[in-house]
Amino acid sequence: MEFLVDDVDADHERIQAVIPSVTVVQRPTTMPWGNRSLLLRDPDGNLVNLFTPPAAGRRVPETP
């Protein structure tokens, strides 16, 4: 499942405060295509992706 959110980092902090036992698969990370992404597991083990697309005009870092 994927959910578009306004601020992945803020949601990560909020989720950790409310559900400290949540399984974080990948902490907030900027993907090569620019999305900021957080991967979690729900109680049934399903992978959940919370993501925020890059802001308009934000440059995506190039891979060396």
PQR file of N, CA, C, O and H, with PARSE charges and radii, in Angstrom:
ATOM      1  N   MET A   1       0.831  -1.163   0.000 -0.4000 1.5000
ATOM      2  CA  MET A   1       0.000   0.000   0.000 -0.0000 2.0000
ATOM      3  C   MET A   1       0.881   1.232   0.000  0.5500 1.7000
ATOM      4  O   MET A   1       1.953   1.236   0.606 -0.5500 1.4000
ATOM      5  N   GLU A   2       0.438   2.269  -0.671 -0.4000 1.5000
ATOM      6  CA  GLU A   2       1.167   3.535  -0.698 -0.0000 2.0000
ATOM      7  C   GLU A   2       0.223   4.675  -0.347  0.5500 1.7000
ATOM      8  O   GLU A   2      -0.936   4.699  -0.760 -0.5500 1.4000
ATOM      9  H   GLU A   2      -0.433   2.267  -1.163  0.4000 1.0000
ATOM     10  N   PHE A   3       0.747   5.615   0.422 -0.4000 1.5000
ATOM     11  CA  PHE A   3      -0.038   6.784   0.802 -0.0000 2.0000
ATOM     12  C   PHE A   3       0.792   8.034   0.572  0.5500 1.7000
ATOM     13  O   PHE A   3       1.925   8.140   1.044 -0.5500 1.4000
ATOM     14  H   PHE A   3       1.689   5.596   0.758  0.4000 1.0000
ATOM     15  N   LEU A   4       0.218   8.975  -0.156 -0.4000 1.5000
ATOM     16  CA  LEU A   4       0.828  10.280  -0.366 -0.0000 2.0000
ATOM     17  C   LEU A   4       0.582  11.113   0.886  0.5500 1.7000
ATOM     18  O   LEU A   4      -0.562  11.272   1.311 -0.5500 1.4000
ATOM     19  H   LEU A   4      -0.702   8.889  -0.539  0.4000 1.0000
ATOM     20  N   VAL A   5       1.657  11.648   1.484 -0.4000 1.5000
ATOM     21  CA  VAL A   5       1.536  12.465   2.698 -0.0000 2.0000
ATOM     22  C   VAL A   5       2.252  13.797   2.483  0.5500 1.7000
ATOM     23  O   VAL A   5       3.081  13.930   1.583 -0.5500 1.4000
ATOM     24  H   VAL A   5       2.587  11.519   1.138  0.4000 1.0000
ATOM     25  N   ASP A   6       1.925  14.773   3.313 -0.4000 1.5000
ATOM     26  CA  ASP A   6       2.537  16.098   3.181 -0.0000 2.0000
ATOM     27  C   ASP A   6       3.982  16.141   3.656  0.5500 1.7000
ATOM     28  O   ASP A   6       4.807  16.849   3.078 -0.5500 1.4000
ATOM     29  H   ASP A   6       1.252  14.665   4.045  0.4000 1.0000
ATOM     30  N   ASP A   7       4.294  15.384   4.709 -0.4000 1.5000
ATOM     31  CA  ASP A   7       5.640  15.451   5.292 -0.0000 2.0000
ATOM     32  C   ASP A   7       6.000  14.096   5.915  0.5500 1.7000
ATOM     33  O   ASP A   7       5.596  13.795   7.039 -0.5500 1.4000
ATOM     34  H   ASP A   7       3.624  14.808   5.179  0.4000 1.0000
ATOM     35  N   VAL A   8       6.753  13.295   5.183 -0.4000 1.5000
ATOM     36  CA  VAL A   8       7.136  11.960   5.632 -0.0000 2.0000
ATOM     37  C   VAL A   8       7.858  12.009   6.976  0.5500 1.7000
ATOM     38  O   VAL A   8       7.577  11.193   7.854 -0.5500 1.4000
ATOM     39  H   VAL A   8       7.081  13.540   4.270  0.4000 1.0000
ATOM     40  N   ASP A   9       8.777  12.944   7.146 -0.4000 1.5000
ATOM     41  CA  ASP A   9       9.559  13.015   8.381 -0.0000 2.0000
ATOM     42  C   ASP A   9       8.671  13.313   9.594  0.5500 1.7000
ATOM     43  O   ASP A   9       8.836  12.702  10.650 -0.5500 1.4000
ATOM     44  H   ASP A   9       9.005  13.606   6.433  0.4000 1.0000
ATOM     45  N   ALA A  10       7.744  14.239   9.446 -0.4000 1.5000
ATOM     46  CA  ALA A  10       6.830  14.568  10.541 -0.0000 2.0000
ATOM     47  C   ALA A  10       5.921  13.383  10.857  0.5500 1.7000
ATOM     48  O   ALA A  10       5.655  13.096  12.024 -0.5500 1.4000
ATOM     49  H   ALA A  10       7.611  14.736   8.588  0.4000 1.0000
ATOM     50  N   ASP A  11       5.445  12.696   9.819 -0.4000 1.5000
ATOM     51  CA  ASP A  11       4.589  11.530  10.041 -0.0000 2.0000
ATOM     52  C   ASP A  11       5.368  10.405  10.717  0.5500 1.7000
ATOM     53  O   ASP A  11       4.817   9.697  11.561 -0.5500 1.4000
ATOM     54  H   ASP A  11       5.661  12.929   8.871  0.4000 1.0000
ATOM     55  N   HIS A  12       6.633  10.229  10.362 -0.4000 1.5000
ATOM     56  CA  HIS A  12       7.460   9.217  11.012 -0.0000 2.0000
ATOM     57  C   HIS A  12       7.548   9.493  12.512  0.5500 1.7000
ATOM     58  O   HIS A  12       7.351   8.584  13.319 -0.5500 1.4000
ATOM     59  H   HIS A  12       7.080  10.804   9.676  0.4000 1.0000
ATOM     60  N   GLU A  13       7.835  10.708  12.886 -0.4000 1.5000
ATOM     61  CA  GLU A  13       7.926  11.077  14.306 -0.0000 2.0000
ATOM     62  C   GLU A  13       6.588  10.861  15.021  0.5500 1.7000
ATOM     63  O   GLU A  13       6.543  10.340  16.136 -0.5500 1.4000
ATOM     64  H   GLU A  13       7.996  11.447  12.231  0.4000 1.0000
ATOM     65  N   ARG A  14       5.516  11.265  14.366 -0.4000 1.5000
ATOM     66  CA  ARG A  14       4.176  11.130  14.963 -0.0000 2.0000
ATOM     67  C   ARG A  14       3.816   9.659  15.161  0.5500 1.7000
ATOM     68  O   ARG A  14       3.305   9.284  16.216 -0.5500 1.4000
ATOM     69  H   ARG A  14       5.553  11.688  13.461  0.4000 1.0000
ATOM     70  N   ILE A  15       4.078   8.830  14.161 -0.4000 1.5000
ATOM     71  CA  ILE A  15       3.757   7.405  14.253 -0.0000 2.0000
ATOM     72  C   ILE A  15       4.576   6.743  15.360  0.5500 1.7000
ATOM     73  O   ILE A  15       4.042   5.957  16.142 -0.5500 1.4000
ATOM     74  H   ILE A  15       4.493   9.135  13.304  0.4000 1.0000
ATOM     75  N   GLN A  16       5.875   7.059  15.429 -0.4000 1.5000
ATOM     76  CA  GLN A  16       6.739   6.479  16.464 -0.0000 2.0000
ATOM     77  C   GLN A  16       6.263   6.880  17.866  0.5500 1.7000
ATOM     78  O   GLN A  16       6.371   6.089  18.803 -0.5500 1.4000
ATOM     79  H   GLN A  16       6.309   7.698  14.794  0.4000 1.0000
ATOM     80  N   ALA A  17       5.741   8.095  18.014 -0.4000 1.5000
ATOM     81  CA  ALA A  17       5.255   8.554  19.324 -0.0000 2.0000
ATOM     82  C   ALA A  17       3.967   7.839  19.723  0.5500 1.7000
ATOM     83  O   ALA A  17       3.758   7.537  20.898 -0.5500 1.4000
ATOM     84  H   ALA A  17       5.653   8.738  17.253  0.4000 1.0000
ATOM     85  N   VAL A  18       3.103   7.568  18.741 -0.4000 1.5000
ATOM     86  CA  VAL A  18       1.805   6.959  19.019 -0.0000 2.0000
ATOM     87  C   VAL A  18       1.887   5.433  19.066  0.5500 1.7000
ATOM     88  O   VAL A  18       1.213   4.795  19.875 -0.5500 1.4000
ATOM     89  H   VAL A  18       3.273   7.814  17.787  0.4000 1.0000
ATOM     90  N   ILE A  19       2.719   4.848  18.189 -0.4000 1.5000
ATOM     91  CA  ILE A  19       2.847   3.392  18.098 -0.0000 2.0000
ATOM     92  C   ILE A  19       4.332   3.034  18.156  0.5500 1.7000
ATOM     93  O   ILE A  19       4.926   2.729  17.122 -0.5500 1.4000
ATOM     94  H   ILE A  19       3.266   5.366  17.531  0.4000 1.0000
ATOM     95  N   PRO A  20       4.940   3.065  19.334 -0.5600 1.5000
ATOM     96  CA  PRO A  20       6.379   2.830  19.444  0.2800 2.0000
ATOM     97  C   PRO A  20       6.830   1.464  18.937  0.5500 1.7000
ATOM     98  O   PRO A  20       8.000   1.295  18.594 -0.5500 1.4000
ATOM     99  N   SER A  21       5.930   0.491  18.884 -0.4000 1.5000
ATOM    100  CA  SER A  21       6.300  -0.852  18.439 -0.0000 2.0000
ATOM    101  C   SER A  21       6.185  -1.042  16.921  0.5500 1.7000
ATOM    102  O   SER A  21       6.404  -2.148  16.426 -0.5500 1.4000
ATOM    103  H   SER A  21       4.979   0.628  19.164  0.4000 1.0000
ATOM    104  N   VAL A  22       5.845   0.015  16.176 -0.4000 1.5000
ATOM    105  CA  VAL A  22       5.702  -0.110  14.728 -0.0000 2.0000
ATOM    106  C   VAL A  22       7.007  -0.624  14.120  0.5500 1.7000
ATOM    107  O   VAL A  22       8.098  -0.238  14.541 -0.5500 1.4000
ATOM    108  H   VAL A  22       5.668   0.913  16.578  0.4000 1.0000
ATOM    109  N   THR A  23       6.876  -1.501  13.123 -0.4000 1.5000
ATOM    110  CA  THR A  23       8.054  -2.041  12.443 -0.0000 2.0000
ATOM    111  C   THR A  23       8.432  -1.113  11.303  0.5500 1.7000
ATOM    112  O   THR A  23       7.711  -1.006  10.312 -0.5500 1.4000
ATOM    113  H   THR A  23       5.990  -1.814  12.781  0.4000 1.0000
ATOM    114  N   VAL A  24       9.564  -0.447  11.449 -0.4000 1.5000
ATOM    115  CA  VAL A  24      10.075   0.444  10.401 -0.0000 2.0000
ATOM    116  C   VAL A  24      11.026  -0.381   9.544  0.5500 1.7000
ATOM    117  O   VAL A  24      12.030  -0.895  10.037 -0.5500 1.4000
ATOM    118  H   VAL A  24      10.150  -0.534  12.254  0.4000 1.0000
ATOM    119  N   VAL A  25      10.706  -0.505   8.260 -0.4000 1.5000
ATOM    120  CA  VAL A  25      11.544  -1.243   7.323 -0.0000 2.0000
ATOM    121  C   VAL A  25      12.632  -0.325   6.776  0.5500 1.7000
ATOM    122  O   VAL A  25      13.782  -0.735   6.613 -0.5500 1.4000
ATOM    123  H   VAL A  25       9.891  -0.087   7.859  0.4000 1.0000
ATOM    124  N   GLN A  26      12.259   0.911   6.499 -0.4000 1.5000
ATOM    125  CA  GLN A  26      13.213   1.910   5.995 -0.0000 2.0000
ATOM    126  C   GLN A  26      12.842   3.264   6.556  0.5500 1.7000
ATOM    127  O   GLN A  26      11.740   3.760   6.321 -0.5500 1.4000
ATOM    128  H   GLN A  26      11.326   1.243   6.631  0.4000 1.0000
ATOM    129  N   ARG A  27      13.763   3.867   7.299 -0.4000 1.5000
ATOM    130  CA  ARG A  27      13.546   5.211   7.837 -0.0000 2.0000
ATOM    131  C   ARG A  27      13.365   6.193   6.667  0.5500 1.7000
ATOM    132  O   ARG A  27      13.697   5.851   5.532 -0.5500 1.4000
ATOM    133  H   ARG A  27      14.658   3.465   7.489  0.4000 1.0000
ATOM    134  N   PRO A  28      12.851   7.394   6.917 -0.5600 1.5000
ATOM    135  CA  PRO A  28      12.667   8.349   5.825  0.2800 2.0000
ATOM    136  C   PRO A  28      13.946   8.516   5.001  0.5500 1.7000
ATOM    137  O   PRO A  28      15.018   8.810   5.529 -0.5500 1.4000
ATOM    138  N   THR A  29      13.796   8.321   3.714 -0.4000 1.5000
ATOM    139  CA  THR A  29      14.914   8.321   2.773 -0.0000 2.0000
ATOM    140  C   THR A  29      14.493   9.047   1.503  0.5500 1.7000
ATOM    141  O   THR A  29      13.353   8.910   1.059 -0.5500 1.4000
ATOM    142  H   THR A  29      12.925   8.082   3.285  0.4000 1.0000
ATOM    143  N   THR A  30      15.399   9.812   0.919 -0.4000 1.5000
ATOM    144  CA  THR A  30      15.126  10.430  -0.377 -0.0000 2.0000
ATOM    145  C   THR A  30      15.534   9.445  -1.461  0.5500 1.7000
ATOM    146  O   THR A  30      16.698   9.057  -1.566 -0.5500 1.4000
ATOM    147  H   THR A  30      16.325   9.923   1.280  0.4000 1.0000
ATOM    148  N   MET A  31      14.559   9.052  -2.259 -0.4000 1.5000
ATOM    149  CA  MET A  31      14.790   8.078  -3.314 -0.0000 2.0000
ATOM    150  C   MET A  31      15.473   8.770  -4.507  0.5500 1.7000
ATOM    151  O   MET A  31      15.399   9.993  -4.631 -0.5500 1.4000
ATOM    152  H   MET A  31      13.614   9.367  -2.173  0.4000 1.0000
ATOM    153  N   PRO A  32      16.135   8.002  -5.380 -0.5600 1.5000
ATOM    154  CA  PRO A  32      16.834   8.603  -6.530  0.2800 2.0000
ATOM    155  C   PRO A  32      15.922   9.449  -7.433  0.5500 1.7000
ATOM    156  O   PRO A  32      16.395  10.386  -8.076 -0.5500 1.4000
ATOM    157  N   TRP A  33      14.628   9.131  -7.487 -0.4000 1.5000
ATOM    158  CA  TRP A  33      13.695   9.887  -8.334 -0.0000 2.0000
ATOM    159  C   TRP A  33      13.093  11.084  -7.605  0.5500 1.7000
ATOM    160  O   TRP A  33      12.269  11.804  -8.168 -0.5500 1.4000
ATOM    161  H   TRP A  33      14.243   8.370  -6.964  0.4000 1.0000
ATOM    162  N   GLY A  34      13.506  11.301  -6.336 -0.4000 1.5000
ATOM    163  CA  GLY A  34      13.122  12.518  -5.629 -0.0000 2.0000
ATOM    164  C   GLY A  34      12.106  12.353  -4.518  0.5500 1.7000
ATOM    165  O   GLY A  34      12.033  13.207  -3.634 -0.5500 1.4000
ATOM    166  H   GLY A  34      14.175  10.715  -5.879  0.4000 1.0000
ATOM    167  N   ASN A  35      11.319  11.287  -4.529 -0.4000 1.5000
ATOM    168  CA  ASN A  35      10.349  11.100  -3.449 -0.0000 2.0000
ATOM    169  C   ASN A  35      11.061  10.873  -2.122  0.5500 1.7000
ATOM    170  O   ASN A  35      12.117  10.243  -2.066 -0.5500 1.4000
ATOM    171  H   ASN A  35      11.379  10.593  -5.247  0.4000 1.0000
ATOM    172  N   ARG A  36      10.471  11.391  -1.070 -0.4000 1.5000
ATOM    173  CA  ARG A  36      10.919  11.085   0.284 -0.0000 2.0000
ATOM    174  C   ARG A  36      10.004   9.959   0.745  0.5500 1.7000
ATOM    175  O   ARG A  36       8.783  10.104   0.683 -0.5500 1.4000
ATOM    176  H   ARG A  36       9.613  11.903  -1.115  0.4000 1.0000
ATOM    177  N   SER A  37      10.560   8.841   1.207 -0.4000 1.5000
ATOM    178  CA  SER A  37       9.776   7.642   1.451 -0.0000 2.0000
ATOM    179  C   SER A  37      10.075   7.032   2.817  0.5500 1.7000
ATOM    180  O   SER A  37      11.213   7.050   3.288 -0.5500 1.4000
ATOM    181  H   SER A  37      11.551   8.723   1.258  0.4000 1.0000
ATOM    182  N   LEU A  38       9.026   6.489   3.444 -0.4000 1.5000
ATOM    183  CA  LEU A  38       9.115   5.775   4.708 -0.0000 2.0000
ATOM    184  C   LEU A  38       8.397   4.443   4.515  0.5500 1.7000
ATOM    185  O   LEU A  38       7.236   4.422   4.106 -0.5500 1.4000
ATOM    186  H   LEU A  38       8.102   6.474   3.062  0.4000 1.0000
ATOM    187  N   LEU A  39       9.075   3.327   4.806 -0.4000 1.5000
ATOM    188  CA  LEU A  39       8.467   2.010   4.659 -0.0000 2.0000
ATOM    189  C   LEU A  39       8.224   1.399   6.034  0.5500 1.7000
ATOM    190  O   LEU A  39       9.126   1.320   6.868 -0.5500 1.4000
ATOM    191  H   LEU A  39      10.018   3.344   5.138  0.4000 1.0000
ATOM    192  N   LEU A  40       6.984   0.970   6.249 -0.4000 1.5000
ATOM    193  CA  LEU A  40       6.554   0.371   7.512 -0.0000 2.0000
ATOM    194  C   LEU A  40       5.859  -0.948   7.233  0.5500 1.7000
ATOM    195  O   LEU A  40       5.486  -1.234   6.095 -0.5500 1.4000
ATOM    196  H   LEU A  40       6.251   1.034   5.571  0.4000 1.0000
ATOM    197  N   ARG A  41       5.684  -1.759   8.284 -0.4000 1.5000
ATOM    198  CA  ARG A  41       4.849  -2.959   8.202 -0.0000 2.0000
ATOM    199  C   ARG A  41       3.624  -2.736   9.081  0.5500 1.7000
ATOM    200  O   ARG A  41       3.738  -2.270  10.215 -0.5500 1.4000
ATOM    201  H   ARG A  41       5.987  -1.526   9.208  0.4000 1.0000
ATOM    202  N   ASP A  42       2.451  -3.072   8.547 -0.4000 1.5000
ATOM    203  CA  ASP A  42       1.243  -2.988   9.362 -0.0000 2.0000
ATOM    204  C   ASP A  42       1.171  -4.224  10.258  0.5500 1.7000
ATOM    205  O   ASP A  42       2.004  -5.120  10.122 -0.5500 1.4000
ATOM    206  H   ASP A  42       2.358  -3.451   7.626  0.4000 1.0000
ATOM    207  N   PRO A  43       0.200  -4.297  11.171 -0.5600 1.5000
ATOM    208  CA  PRO A  43       0.136  -5.441  12.091  0.2800 2.0000
ATOM    209  C   PRO A  43       0.016  -6.805  11.395  0.5500 1.7000
ATOM    210  O   PRO A  43       0.384  -7.826  11.976 -0.5500 1.4000
ATOM    211  N   ASP A  44      -0.497  -6.831  10.155 -0.4000 1.5000
ATOM    212  CA  ASP A  44      -0.597  -8.090   9.408 -0.0000 2.0000
ATOM    213  C   ASP A  44       0.657  -8.395   8.595  0.5500 1.7000
ATOM    214  O   ASP A  44       0.723  -9.415   7.909 -0.5500 1.4000
ATOM    215  H   ASP A  44      -0.796  -6.002   9.683  0.4000 1.0000
ATOM    216  N   GLY A  45       1.657  -7.506   8.670 -0.4000 1.5000
ATOM    217  CA  GLY A  45       2.911  -7.731   7.947 -0.0000 2.0000
ATOM    218  C   GLY A  45       2.962  -7.128   6.556  0.5500 1.7000
ATOM    219  O   GLY A  45       3.954  -7.298   5.847 -0.5500 1.4000
ATOM    220  H   GLY A  45       1.604  -6.677   9.227  0.4000 1.0000
ATOM    221  N   ASN A  46       1.908  -6.426   6.151 -0.4000 1.5000
ATOM    222  CA  ASN A  46       1.894  -5.794   4.831 -0.0000 2.0000
ATOM    223  C   ASN A  46       2.834  -4.588   4.809  0.5500 1.7000
ATOM    224  O   ASN A  46       2.937  -3.852   5.790 -0.5500 1.4000
ATOM    225  H   ASN A  46       1.102  -6.288   6.726  0.4000 1.0000
ATOM    226  N   LEU A  47       3.509  -4.399   3.690 -0.4000 1.5000
ATOM    227  CA  LEU A  47       4.396  -3.258   3.528 -0.0000 2.0000
ATOM    228  C   LEU A  47       3.574  -2.007   3.219  0.5500 1.7000
ATOM    229  O   LEU A  47       2.692  -2.028   2.360 -0.5500 1.4000
ATOM    230  H   LEU A  47       3.425  -4.997   2.893  0.4000 1.0000
ATOM    231  N   VAL A  48       3.871  -0.925   3.926 -0.4000 1.5000
ATOM    232  CA  VAL A  48       3.180   0.350   3.742 -0.0000 2.0000
ATOM    233  C   VAL A  48       4.230   1.402   3.420  0.5500 1.7000
ATOM    234  O   VAL A  48       5.201   1.569   4.159 -0.5500 1.4000
ATOM    235  H   VAL A  48       4.588  -0.908   4.624  0.4000 1.0000
ATOM    236  N   ASN A  49       4.032   2.105   2.320 -0.4000 1.5000
ATOM    237  CA  ASN A  49       4.941   3.171   1.886 -0.0000 2.0000
ATOM    238  C   ASN A  49       4.241   4.513   2.060  0.5500 1.7000
ATOM    239  O   ASN A  49       3.212   4.771   1.435 -0.5500 1.4000
ATOM    240  H   ASN A  49       3.244   1.969   1.720  0.4000 1.0000
ATOM    241  N   LEU A  50       4.800   5.357   2.905 -0.4000 1.5000
ATOM    242  CA  LEU A  50       4.351   6.747   3.001 -0.0000 2.0000
ATOM    243  C   LEU A  50       5.354   7.561   2.205  0.5500 1.7000
ATOM    244  O   LEU A  50       6.561   7.433   2.411 -0.5500 1.4000
ATOM    245  H   LEU A  50       5.635   5.147   3.413  0.4000 1.0000
ATOM    246  N   PHE A  51       4.870   8.397   1.297 -0.4000 1.5000
ATOM    247  CA  PHE A  51       5.806   9.153   0.466 -0.0000 2.0000
ATOM    248  C   PHE A  51       5.353  10.577   0.230  0.5500 1.7000
ATOM    249  O   PHE A  51       4.163  10.892   0.242 -0.5500 1.4000
ATOM    250  H   PHE A  51       3.890   8.501   1.130  0.4000 1.0000
ATOM    251  N   THR A  52       6.350  11.430   0.013 -0.4000 1.5000
ATOM    252  CA  THR A  52       6.134  12.823  -0.349 -0.0000 2.0000
ATOM    253  C   THR A  52       6.938  13.095  -1.606  0.5500 1.7000
ATOM    254  O   THR A  52       8.153  12.896  -1.613 -0.5500 1.4000
ATOM    255  H   THR A  52       7.316  11.174   0.003  0.4000 1.0000
ATOM    256  N   PRO A  53       6.282  13.549  -2.677 -0.5600 1.5000
ATOM    257  CA  PRO A  53       7.030  13.866  -3.896  0.2800 2.0000
ATOM    258  C   PRO A  53       7.911  15.098  -3.683  0.5500 1.7000
ATOM    259  O   PRO A  53       7.689  15.877  -2.756 -0.5500 1.4000
ATOM    260  N   PRO A  54       8.908  15.264  -4.548 -0.5600 1.5000
ATOM    261  CA  PRO A  54       9.776  16.436  -4.400  0.2800 2.0000
ATOM    262  C   PRO A  54       8.986  17.730  -4.583  0.5500 1.7000
ATOM    263  O   PRO A  54       8.039  17.794  -5.367 -0.5500 1.4000
ATOM    264  N   ALA A  55       9.395  18.748  -3.848 -0.4000 1.5000
ATOM    265  CA  ALA A  55       8.765  20.067  -3.994 -0.0000 2.0000
ATOM    266  C   ALA A  55       9.078  20.617  -5.386  0.5500 1.7000
ATOM    267  O   ALA A  55      10.106  20.275  -5.970 -0.5500 1.4000
ATOM    268  H   ALA A  55      10.164  18.696  -3.211  0.4000 1.0000
ATOM    269  N   ALA A  56       8.228  21.434  -5.899 -0.4000 1.5000
ATOM    270  CA  ALA A  56       8.446  22.031  -7.218 -0.0000 2.0000
ATOM    271  C   ALA A  56       9.786  22.747  -7.251  0.5500 1.7000
ATOM    272  O   ALA A  56      10.088  23.568  -6.385 -0.5500 1.4000
ATOM    273  H   ALA A  56       7.392  21.712  -5.424  0.4000 1.0000
ATOM    274  N   GLY A  57      10.565  22.434  -8.239 -0.4000 1.5000
ATOM    275  CA  GLY A  57      11.843  23.108  -8.410 -0.0000 2.0000
ATOM    276  C   GLY A  57      12.979  22.509  -7.599  0.5500 1.7000
ATOM    277  O   GLY A  57      14.131  22.915  -7.756 -0.5500 1.4000
ATOM    278  H   GLY A  57      10.319  21.768  -8.943  0.4000 1.0000
ATOM    279  N   ARG A  58      12.667  21.540  -6.726 -0.4000 1.5000
ATOM    280  CA  ARG A  58      13.728  20.922  -5.934 -0.0000 2.0000
ATOM    281  C   ARG A  58      14.541  19.998  -6.820  0.5500 1.7000
ATOM    282  O   ARG A  58      13.991  19.177  -7.554 -0.5500 1.4000
ATOM    283  H   ARG A  58      11.732  21.211  -6.600  0.4000 1.0000
ATOM    284  N   ARG A  59      15.825  20.138  -6.746 -0.4000 1.5000
ATOM    285  CA  ARG A  59      16.707  19.332  -7.558 -0.0000 2.0000
ATOM    286  C   ARG A  59      16.958  17.986  -6.889  0.5500 1.7000
ATOM    287  O   ARG A  59      17.235  17.913  -5.692 -0.5500 1.4000
ATOM    288  H   ARG A  59      16.272  20.806  -6.149  0.4000 1.0000
ATOM    289  N   VAL A  60      16.859  16.935  -7.673 -0.4000 1.5000
ATOM    290  CA  VAL A  60      17.124  15.584  -7.173 -0.0000 2.0000
ATOM    291  C   VAL A  60      18.625  15.354  -7.242  0.5500 1.7000
ATOM    292  O   VAL A  60      19.226  15.581  -8.293 -0.5500 1.4000
ATOM    293  H   VAL A  60      16.634  16.994  -8.646  0.4000 1.0000
ATOM    294  N   PRO A  61      19.253  14.907  -6.150 -0.5600 1.5000
ATOM    295  CA  PRO A  61      20.700  14.669  -6.190  0.2800 2.0000
ATOM    296  C   PRO A  61      21.063  13.632  -7.235  0.5500 1.7000
ATOM    297  O   PRO A  61      20.375  12.623  -7.387 -0.5500 1.4000
ATOM    298  N   GLU A  62      22.132  13.880  -7.944 -0.4000 1.5000
ATOM    299  CA  GLU A  62      22.601  12.930  -8.954 -0.0000 2.0000
ATOM    300  C   GLU A  62      23.499  11.901  -8.319  0.5500 1.7000
ATOM    301  O   GLU A  62      24.227  12.193  -7.370 -0.5500 1.4000
ATOM    302  H   GLU A  62      22.691  14.700  -7.820  0.4000 1.0000
ATOM    303  N   THR A  63      23.443  10.695  -8.845 -0.4000 1.5000
ATOM    304  CA  THR A  63      24.312   9.624  -8.363 -0.0000 2.0000
ATOM    305  C   THR A  63      25.676   9.761  -9.027  0.5500 1.7000
ATOM    306  O   THR A  63      25.758   9.923 -10.245 -0.5500 1.4000
ATOM    307  H   THR A  63      22.852  10.458  -9.615  0.4000 1.0000
ATOM    308  N   PRO A  64      26.760   9.696  -8.229 -0.5600 1.5000
ATOM    309  CA  PRO A  64      28.099   9.842  -8.836  0.2800 2.0000
ATOM    310  C   PRO A  64      28.443   8.707  -9.764  0.5500 1.7000
ATOM    311  O   PRO A  64      29.529   8.691 -10.344 -0.5500 1.4000
TER
END
